[in-house]
């Protein structure tokens, strides 16, 4: 029974890696830090004539396609189907 369950778990893990959902949940030390990051990132994405600047980039930005990211507060954990 244990071997069968481990095999099922392994197969599910393979599915997860082959079909990413395209989302992540990030936890910060406190709500203030989360608010600052959300505000900074979304300020860069406003659609006004003169404020289409890009968020600060890193060596990973291109590979991660951060220009396509949307950042928002996560829903309440009770509203997430884990």
N, C-alpha and C positions, 0 to 999 in steps of 0.2 A: 504494500500500500504506500509506504513512504517513498519508495523508488518511483512509483507511478506519479505521485504528487510532485516530486522533484522534476520529473520529466515534463509534466504539464506546465510547471512554473518556468522551466527553461524555454519551452516553446513560446509561452506568452512573452517572455523577455525578448526573444528574437523578433516577435511581431512589433513590440514597442519600438525597438531600434530601427526597424525597417519602415515604420509609418509614424514619424514624429507628428505631434499635434500642432507644432509651431507656436507654442506658448511656454512661458516659464513663470513661476512664482518666485519672487525675491523677497526675502525678509530683511528688514533693517533693524538696527538697535532700538530706534524709537520712531514714533510717528512723525516727529519734526524732520528727521532726516529724509524719510520717504516723501514728505511734502516738498522739501527743497528739490529733490531729484526730479519729482514729477513736474514741478513748476519750471525748472530749468530746461528739461527736455522738451516739454510741450511749448514753451516760449519760442523755441527754435522752429517749431512746426507751424506757427501761425501763418495765415494766408494773406497778410497785408502786403502792400506793394514793396516795402523796403525792409521787411524783417524775415526774409527766407534764408537766414543763415543756418548752417548745419550745426548739429550738436558737436561738442568737442570729439575729435576722433582719437582712436588709438591704433596700434599696429593691427588690431583685430577687427576694426570697424568694417573694412571692405569685405572681409571673409564672412562676417556675421550679418552683413547687409543692414546695418543699423539705420540707414536712411529709410528703410521700409517699416521700421518698428512703430508700433502704437503702444504708448505706455498709459496705464490707468491703474487706479486702486483695484485690488482684487475683490471679487465678490465675497460676501460672508461665507465662511467655510461650510455652513449648512446648505448653501446654495450651489456647491460644487459637487459634481458627481465624481467621486474619487474612484 
